[in-house]
Amino acid sequence: MHRTDSYFRRNPGGSSLRRFSFRRKPTKEFIPVPTSTWTFNDESHEWQLLREDGAHIQLVYNKTEHIPLKDFAAEIRGGKDIKEFILSALVLLDVQDTSIGDLLEMILRQIKQTNIPHNGGGTTSPTLSVSNATTTMISNTVGSMSGHRENLNVEEIKQALFVNDRVRILAKTLQATTATETNWTYDQSWLAIMCTSPSILKRHVAIARLKNPCNLGRNCQEARFIVFILSPMKEKGTKNFLETGRTFATIFADIELRAKLLKAATQQEFISIIDKHTDHLMEQQTAVTRTSLPDPFDDINTNAETSKDQIYYCPLPSDICLDLSRRLPHYFSDYYDIFKTDRGPQKVLSTAVFLYFACLLPSIAFGVLNSQATKNEISVPKAIASQCLGGIFFSIFAGQPLIVVMTTAPLTLYVKEFSIEKLVIYALCAMYQVDFRSTYALVGLWNSFFLILYAIFGVSKVMKWSTRSTEEIFALFVSIAFVVDASSHVYKNFSSTYSTVVCKQHDEYWGKRKHNTSTIINVTEEFLQEPCSRDSSLLYLLLTLGTVWLGTFLYKFKQTPYLTSAKRELLTDYALPVSVIIMSLVGSILFSQIKLPSFGVDSLHLFDMVQFKSVNMKQIIGTGVLGFSLSLLMFLDQNIAGAIVNSPANKLKKGKAFHVDLFVIAILNGWLSLFGLTWMHGALPLSPLHVKALADTEERVEQGHIQSVIVKVRETRLTVLISHIFIGMSLLMHRVLTQIPMPVLDGLFLYLALTSLDGNQFFERVTLFFTEQAAYPPNHYIRQVPQRKIHLFTFLQLIQLLILCILGFLPILYTKLILPIWLVFMVGFRYRILPKIIATKYLRALDQRL
């Protein structure tokens, strides 16, 4: 035998008796190469990959998602579905057939039989045997409509049950997992299978107990219980296939229940075990005391460092000391912390620009109203100056710097008579022939005195009784006030420029001339020399709607797919200034020949101190009554704005300071009153919009609904401080300010009103009156409160809002004085009367601060 070189290299001696195999190792050319073929399926309009053995290769997308167990104590559909469906479910005991397809087809055919009406209009209740199984079918009356027969398409439902015809993988399933600190595994003893189809008109539940463990796939190899859920394609969010499946999956996840069900001998015993287990579970979950979310007005400090600060000596009242102990450690960090965050400088710039326009333009608009009502006693420059000084003062000394102070719509409604353009105080001064400036100052000083008392004695604590629903009623009232103001301005402009005598004469003249062109018209044409300015009113409407449309379009631009993410967010941040600047340029340059209403800016005598030489005792006592009523309004407005800003949903970290803020507002308004400047307090909706401008948000999708959730908020004093410094500098830009058309200011009012509706649950629940049930959002109150109770609660809120609007907009002098009293009554109505109409547990869910 010929020995190869490799042999001698391995055995140098050559005398070894070792035996070697000289078989050649297989090379690549001897390995069989599998073949595959690409074909195009004309029916499904997709490519298919076929192996040589005829097998189809397909892609399957699997997604596993955590779903919380059903809360039978809070979610109303949990126990209700069990109670109703367990009496109408198809129950199969000791089933020997292990094919899911056969088992499903058998269940569907029995359900179809039950939908055949009796002579009396009912449904059949057959008792069937399948593979030696005890089977009982009770008529399904849950969610059914009498007189309508459900025509289930068995083949269509079977196709929807699996991924496709060839891949027999269940499409929608619910299953429990068992997890320890080091490992986790699937609970393979049961499986919930869900299916939706256009032919399904109502929900159906079927429960099958297999006689022997069945292998239903990789993650369910020893199944003894199968729960089938059939649901319509369009169903209310709390009643869809997932929620119904979650209900039954929660009770079947308990191993104790499954052990009892294995011993059940009859269908009635099987149902009774589930029924008793559900009752026990509801009692067990109801008995648990749950920790509620912290109320913004509660002085509870979870931060250990903050609690240490409380032991320091403080000569001021205890409530103010607690606020200072929370906020003083963060005072200097309020100026530099934002630069340590991502995109901090950009947020400072964009938010400051937003606040500049959002505070300046309403101040001009309210200044115009006050100037017309008081014969220029409170002018536009004074409104701008008070906004500048008030914003700077509050940003430096306030406890919560995210609150924005300004002259608000409710404050304007309090001092303004709607039918005649006079202030309430101004009208009273004219009625009793007393000096307006001194009376105005006295009312402001009394107001400051009462606010200081409220702050010292911690009266803000009573605002913990003001629930979220009350705050949202007031916030919606502010939005309505903005809309009413803007709409009234447009109406007045049309009345003065469109529907005028001159315009009617023009219409009459040109109408006669059109029909009598060959004859001389006996009409004096002197009146034609006075123009009909209908173009002015149309441009007014165009600029108003254009401002609000462009602003809201840019505000929502972040939700569009256009441009890059950074550019979309940049446009959203500058939505308000961009819309104001563009529409101002359109009105003042492109349509410069059309005359629009304007305002004057005269900065003379801004800081003339009020003289009290002619004040008498009756005037002091009378202004005390007005000052007390005004203090109630400011107290409620300031604390409601603070509560919304400090809401747990905003995830603020540096604490609240209601009493300090109220004290600062008192000092500020007393100072402004001495110079006859406009009063101010925490503003809605500007304060929440300020928080959103400084926040990072993310879009979360839950059951097809997109919700914007705040991730973090940059807490800083710089944005308010910088913006109000520039507002003060605007007094030097007389010519620029006069170029801003009045309709742009009205468009700004509408923009603030519309953007403030985001996150207002009251407004969301009002829209539910006109929303299809299948499109209801999966909110917590939708899950926890019956639909009728939700609509009843919303209807009662609408009544309170209607009364608030009547008091605010009714052209009667003294109704504005009742406005703060009605706000206090709303709090009493919520706690004394409403619990007798709607259960407390439902009110807690509807009023919960998130």
Secondary structure, DSSP 4 states (H G I P E B T S, - for coil): -PPPHHHHHH-TTS--------PPPP-GGGSPPP-EEEEEETTTTEEEEEETTSPEE----------PPP-TTT-HHHHHHHHHHTTTSEEEEEE----HHHHHHHHHHHHHHHTSB-TTS-B-----EETTEEEEE----TT--TT------HHHHHHHHBSSSSS--BSSEE--EEE-SS-EEE-TTEEEEEEE-TT--S-EEEEEEEEEEE--STT-SSEEEEEEEEE-SS--GGGSHHHHHHHHHHHHT-HHHHHHHHT--SHHHHHHHHHHHHHHHHHHHHHSPPPPPPPTTS-----HHHHHHTTS--SS-HHHHHHHHHHGGGTTHHHHGGGGSTTHHHHHHHHHHHHHHHHHHHHHHHHHHHHHHTTTSS-HHHHHHHHHHHHHHHHHH-S-TT--EE--HHHHHHHEETTTTEEHHHHHHHHHT--HHHHHHHHHHHHHHHHHHHHHTTGGGGGGGS-HHHHHHHHHHHHHHHHHHHHHHHHHHHHHHTS-HHHHHHHHHHHHHHH-SSS-----GGGGGS---HHHHHHHHHHHHHHHHHHHHHHTGGGSSSS-HHHHHHHHHTHHHHHHHHHHHIIIIITTTS---------TTTTPPPP-TT--HHHHHHHHHHHHHHHHHHHHHHHHHHHHHT-GGG---S---HHHHHHHHHHHHHHHHHTTPPP-EE-TTHHHHHHHHTEEEEEEEETTEEEEEEEEE---SHHHHHHHHHHHHGGG-HHHHHTS-HHHHHHHHHHHHHHTTTT-HHHHHHHGGGS-GGG----HHHHHS-HHHHHHHHHHHHHHHHHHHHHHHSS-TTHHHHHHHHHHHHHHIIIIIGGGTS-HHHHHHHT---
